[in-house]
């Protein structure tokens, strides 16, 4: 489990830009049995959690009246730098399952792709239900079953980790192999012999007149 230290924010009017100058990111914590609390977090520590645990990481949050376990419920990033600007943290209840989205990681080798086909990844994440302590950072999808262009991998083919239930409909396509479309060769237009003959004749006439 990852850990972060929160600092309660008594002045909520301070902008994200001013907090960012202090190396902080504004956040709010809420949940079924948790009144909303506005806080700030170390941007450096928060980005470290994202790098190692992703947005589905379970976080032990300290620095408030009592420690609590939270999940990243929403994350706002700068559209240019992609730096986190604000986050919503969801306080989970111990013993209660949660529903989150988890990234898919494609592993293995596809015979169809080795023979020149393109690997088309239709889904990049699935919705799961799990105990907060068992939420995986990612779920692996083995593409070795894509042997021919007719093969497809569906959600029902994914092997979920123990204690994790995939909620995304099982008939949804996750990945497939697609033939590479060859661009037609441009035909070289044949020269117009009539125009060449006329041009040649015109030059001969000019030569005769000059004599």
C-alpha positions in Angstrom: 0.0 0.0 0.0 1.2 3.5 -0.8 1.1 6.3 1.7 0.6 10.1 1.6 0.5 12.8 4.2 -2.3 15.3 3.9 -2.4 18.9 5.2 -5.9 20.3 5.9 -6.7 23.5 3.9 -8.5 26.1 5.9 -8.2 28.7 3.1 -9.9 27.2 0.0 -9.5 30.2 -2.2 -5.8 29.7 -2.8 -5.5 28.8 -6.4 -3.9 25.6 -7.8 -1.1 27.8 -9.3 -0.1 29.2 -5.9 -0.1 25.8 -4.3 1.9 24.4 -7.2 4.6 27.0 -6.6 4.9 25.5 -3.1 5.1 22.0 -4.5 1.6 21.1 -3.5 -1.6 19.9 -5.2 -5.1 20.6 -3.9 -7.4 17.7 -3.1 -10.7 16.8 -1.5 -11.5 13.6 0.5 -15.0 12.2 0.7 -16.9 9.0 1.0 -20.1 7.2 2.2 -19.2 7.9 5.8 -16.8 10.7 5.3 -17.7 14.4 5.1 -15.8 16.3 2.4 -12.4 17.6 3.6 -10.2 20.0 1.5 -6.6 19.1 1.8 -3.2 19.6 0.0 -0.7 17.0 -0.8 3.0 17.0 -1.8 3.0 17.0 -5.6 6.3 15.1 -5.6 4.9 12.3 -3.4 1.6 12.2 -5.3 3.4 11.8 -8.6 5.5 9.0 -7.1 2.3 7.1 -6.2 1.0 7.5 -9.7 4.2 6.2 -11.2 4.4 3.1 -9.0 0.7 2.3 -8.4 -1.3 4.1 -11.1 -4.6 5.7 -10.6 -6.1 2.6 -9.0 -3.5 2.5 -6.2 -4.8 2.1 -2.6 -3.4 4.9 -0.5 -2.9 5.2 3.3 -3.7 8.8 4.0 -2.3 10.3 7.2 -2.1 13.8 8.7 -5.9 14.2 9.4 -7.8 13.4 12.6 -7.4 9.7 11.8 -5.7 7.7 9.1 -7.9 6.5 6.3 -7.6 4.4 3.1 -8.4 6.3 -0.1 -8.6 5.7 -3.8 -8.0 8.3 -6.5 -11.6 8.9 -7.8 -10.9 11.8 -10.2 -7.7 13.4 -11.4 -7.3 16.7 -13.3 -4.1 17.3 -15.3 -2.7 20.3 -17.1 -3.5 19.8 -20.8 0.0 20.8 -21.9 2.4 19.4 -19.2 0.1 16.7 -17.9 1.1 17.7 -14.4 -1.6 16.8 -11.8 -3.6 20.0 -10.8 -6.3 18.6 -8.5 -7.6 15.2 -7.3 -10.6 13.8 -5.6 -9.9 11.0 -3.1 -12.5 8.5 -2.2 -12.4 7.2 1.4 -13.1 3.5 1.3 -14.8 1.4 4.1 -12.8 -1.5 5.4 -14.3 -4.7 4.3 -16.4 -3.1 1.6 -15.7 -3.9 -2.1 -15.1 -1.0 -4.5 -15.6 -0.6 -8.2 -12.7 0.9 -10.2 -11.2 0.9 -13.7 -7.9 -1.0 -14.2 -5.5 -0.7 -17.0 -4.8 -3.7 -19.4 -1.3 -4.8 -20.1 -0.8 -6.8 -23.4 1.7 -9.6 -23.1 2.9 -12.5 -25.2 3.4 -12.9 -29.0 0.7 -13.2 -31.6 1.5 -15.4 -34.6 -0.8 -13.2 -36.8 1.2 -10.1 -35.8 4.5 -11.9 -36.4 3.3 -12.6 -40.0 2.6 -8.9 -40.6 -0.8 -8.1 -39.2 -1.5 -5.1 -37.0 -2.4 -5.6 -33.4 -5.6 -3.5 -32.7 -6.2 -2.8 -29.0 -9.9 -2.0 -28.7 -10.0 -1.8 -24.9 -7.3 -0.3 -22.7 -9.0 -0.8 -19.3 -11.8 -2.7 -17.7 -14.1 -2.0 -14.8 -13.6 -4.3 -11.8 -15.0 -5.0 -8.4 -12.5 -5.9 -5.7 -11.5 -5.5 -2.1 -9.5 -2.3 -1.9 -6.4 -4.2 -0.8 -6.5 -6.5 -3.8 -6.9 -3.9 -6.6 -4.3 -4.8 -9.3 -2.2 -2.1 -10.9 -3.0 -3.7 -14.2 -4.5 -6.9 -15.6 -2.5 -8.9 -18.2 -4.0 -9.9 -21.6 -2.2 -12.7 -23.4 -2.3 -12.0 -27.2 -0.8 -15.4 -28.1 -4.3 -16.6 -28.9 -4.4 -14.3 -32.0 -3.1 -16.9 -34.4 -5.1 -15.9 -37.5 -7.0 -12.8 -38.7 -10.2 -14.4 -37.6 -9.2 -14.6 -33.9 -10.4 -12.1 -31.3 -9.8 -11.7 -27.6 -12.9 -10.8 -25.6 -13.3 -9.7 -22.0 -14.5 -13.2 -21.1 -11.1 -14.5 -22.2 -9.2 -12.4 -19.6 -8.0 -14.2 -16.5 -8.8 -12.0 -13.5 -6.6 -12.1 -10.4 -7.9 -13.9 -7.3 -10.5 -11.8 -5.5 -11.2 -9.6 -8.6 -14.4 -9.6 -10.6 -14.4 -8.0 -14.0 -17.7 -6.1 -14.5 -17.1 -5.1 -18.2 -19.5 -7.2 -20.4 -17.8 -10.4 -21.4 -18.6 -10.1 -25.1 -16.8 -6.9 -25.6 -13.8 -7.2 -27.9 -10.4 -6.4 -26.2 -8.0 -7.0 -29.1 -7.7 -8.4 -32.6 -5.3 -8.9 -35.5 -6.0 -6.8 -38.6 -4.6 -7.2 -42.0 -2.3 -4.4 -43.2 -4.0 -2.5 -46.1 -1.6 -2.0 -49.0 -1.8 1.3 -50.7 -2.4 0.9 -54.5 0.5 1.9 -56.7 0.0 5.1 -58.7 -0.1 4.4 -62.4 2.3 6.5 -64.5 0.3 8.2 -67.2 1.4 7.3 -70.7 2.8 10.3 -72.7 0.4 12.0 -75.2 2.0 11.2 -78.5 -0.3 13.6 -80.4 0.9 16.6 -78.4 4.5 15.6 -78.8 4.1 15.3 -82.6 2.4 18.7 -82.8 5.1 20.3 -80.7 7.8 18.8 -82.9 6.1 19.9 -86.1 5.7 23.4 -84.8 9.5 23.6 -84.2 10.2 22.4 -87.7 7.9 25.1 -89.2 9.7 27.8 -87.2 13.1 26.5 -88.5 11.8 26.6 -92.1 10.5 30.2 -91.8 13.8 31.4 -90.4 15.7 30.0 -93.3 
